């Protein structure tokens, strides 16, 4: 359209240039009008070209920006997918480790609790046995004092003799198995005779003097029994000390294992919380 108008203007101008003597002629007016139209069209053409250039520049720039934005978005999506996969795997691993650590800590705690319960029971049993052994040793010593004073010719009160008799009866009842393993049948019979009738082995009237020589034999038997009881007590005390030491070592080891397990557990829980938060953010 613009080319056609320009061609028309050229023809008219060429034709009118020869007859432009009189400006008031109609042709002159038409020529002038066409000239004005030409200028207007040229101006509009320049403006259109300027707009076109701006639009072309905008399209080129916008295309580049969109292309870059798309590429950036694709990279971001790729990174997010990679992050989600990584965090999901890490979360799964941490959950498994936490479960195993909780089981390990619980197992070590149960072992420590069991060992502590056994130690308390063994200690209570030892204290009871030790008390019993001390009472038995005291009874034997009392019996030896009775017999010793008899052999030395000293008088002894009936009250002390009765107390000794009761203590020895209890000793024979509580430790019958141990005494049976250490004494012969004859010695055991003599000890039982002494316990049943201790006065028969002490200084008595002339018609009962046949029992007196046996008091020396009973003295020797009871003295050997005292040595055995004291040795057993000493060994049980050593065993108790050894058992207590072993328990203390076990307790320290288990407490260290529990402390270490709890430390790892807390660390893993913190990592899991952070990982799950990152995973949630990546999925948004």
Secondary structure, DSSP 4 states (H G I P E B T S, - for coil): -HHHHHHHHHHHHHHHHTTTT-TTSHHHHHHHHHHHHHHHHHHHHHHHHHHHHHHHHHHHHHHHHHHHHHHHHHHHHHHHHHHHHHHHHHHHHHHHHHHHHHHHHHHHHHHHHHHHHHHHHHHHHHHHHHHHHHHHHHHHHHHHHHHHHHHTT----HHHHHHHHHHHHHHHHHTHHHHHHHS-HHHHHHHHHHHH-GGGGSS--GGGGGGTTHHHHHHHHHHHHHHHHHHHHHHHHHHHHHHHHHHHHHHHHHHHHHHHHHHHHHHHHHHHHHHHHHHHHHH-
